[in-house]
């Protein structure tokens, strides 16, 4: 498992509004696109991202403000 790659994807989801909305609407397509662009995740990592509650990715900007960046 690549903790670094998971961290990068999490950071992108928390800081990129367009990506976050795309992920909330269609997580599988969004992860496939990220994989195509070189953000390689294992099948288990992809499964964990898909199973997350999509609302979670929107909490950071509301609750943490600039600290999430």
CORNORGI-V968398 format. One line per field, one symbol per residue. ss: DSSP state (2 for helix, 1 for strand, 0 for the rest). Layout:
BEGIN
ss = ???
END
This chain:
BEGIN
ss = 002222222222222022222222202222222222000000222222222000022222222022220
END
